[in-house]
Structure formats: C-alpha cells, structure tokens
Amino acid sequence: MSKMSKPIIYIAGAINADSGCQAKFERAERDLIDADFVALNPATLPLEMSDEKRMRIHLAMLDCADAVLLLPGWHNSREATIESAIANRLKKPTVIYPADEPPASRLLSLGVALDSALRIMTGRIFKKED
C-alpha cells in the first residue's frame, strides 16, 4: 500500500478577536486541504491563552511545516512578521494567499505557487512513496 507524502503548509496572518479573522484562516485551511496539502492553522488555538504561549505553539507548528502561506495583511501583524522572518531564515518557501481570486482559480494559483516554491526552495518533489 502506498501512501501520499503531502506538503505541510503553515498559515500565517493576523490573529485577533475580530470575527473575520477566523473566517480568513478557515477559508485558507479549506483551500489548502482542497489543493491536497496538509494545513496547519494557528487560529484554532484559544485566544484566552497568553500571546507568549500561543507564539511558542505557532513556532513549533512553523518548524514542522514545509512552507508558509501568508494571508493578506500579514505584514500588519507582529507575530506573522516574525513567523515570515523565521521561515525565510529556515529557507522555507513563503507564498502569498490569492484571497481575491475566484475559488477555482484561487485553488489552481495556490497549488501551482506552493508546488513551484517547494521545488525551488527544497528540491523536493512530493509524490507517492512505496
């Protein structure tokens, strides 16, 4: 039985109590899963946790990821800016989420951008393993 080696993608963006924030992360997560990636969504952590504890978990998730998906407005978030800098330092590919595209082209753009970035940055091709 063969198993698929799916790339793991960390979602980075501004996380706050704004109700729209959660929806943006959930939409990106759904799109990643639909494009056959494994999504790590840090917005699922309780906001009641301290920023320091949440950030420790975010960094552990980021460390496990093969690439990072940056949500629109990520540069306005101190935490997402730190995550992007760490991803770059670790040579993890980063891709901007094409949020404004229609669903079908958004999925295609997302898949192509992440696949290309992963191949360029890591030299790895994710495929079936025996």
C-alpha positions, 0 to 999 in steps of 0.5 A, a space after each residue: 500500500 502506498 501512501 501520499 507524502 503531502 506538503 505541510 503548509 503553515 498559515 500565517 496572518 493576523 490573529 485577533 478577536 475580530 470575527 473575520 479573522 477566523 473566517 480568513 484562516 478557515 477559508 485558507 485551511 479549506 483551500 489548502 486541504 482542497 489543493 491536497 496539502 496538509 494545513 496547519 492553522 494557528 487560529 484554532 488555538 484559544 485566544 484566552 491563552 497568553 500571546 507568549 504561549 500561543 507564539 511558542 505553539 505557532 513556532 513549533 507548528 512553523 518548524 514542522 511545516 514545509 512552507 508558509 502561506 501568508 494571508 493578506 495583511 500579514 505584514 500588519 501583524 507582529 507575530 506573522 512578521 516574525 513567523 515570515 522572518 523565521 521561515 525565510 531564515 529556515 529557507 522555507 518557501 513563503 507564498 502569498 494567499 490569492 484571497 481575491 481570486 475566484 475559488 477555482 482559480 484561487 485553488 489552481 494559483 495556490 497549488 501551482 505557487 506552493 508546488 513551484 516554491 517547494 521545488 525551488 526552495 527544497 528540491 523536493 518533489 512530493 509524490 507517492 512513496 512505496 
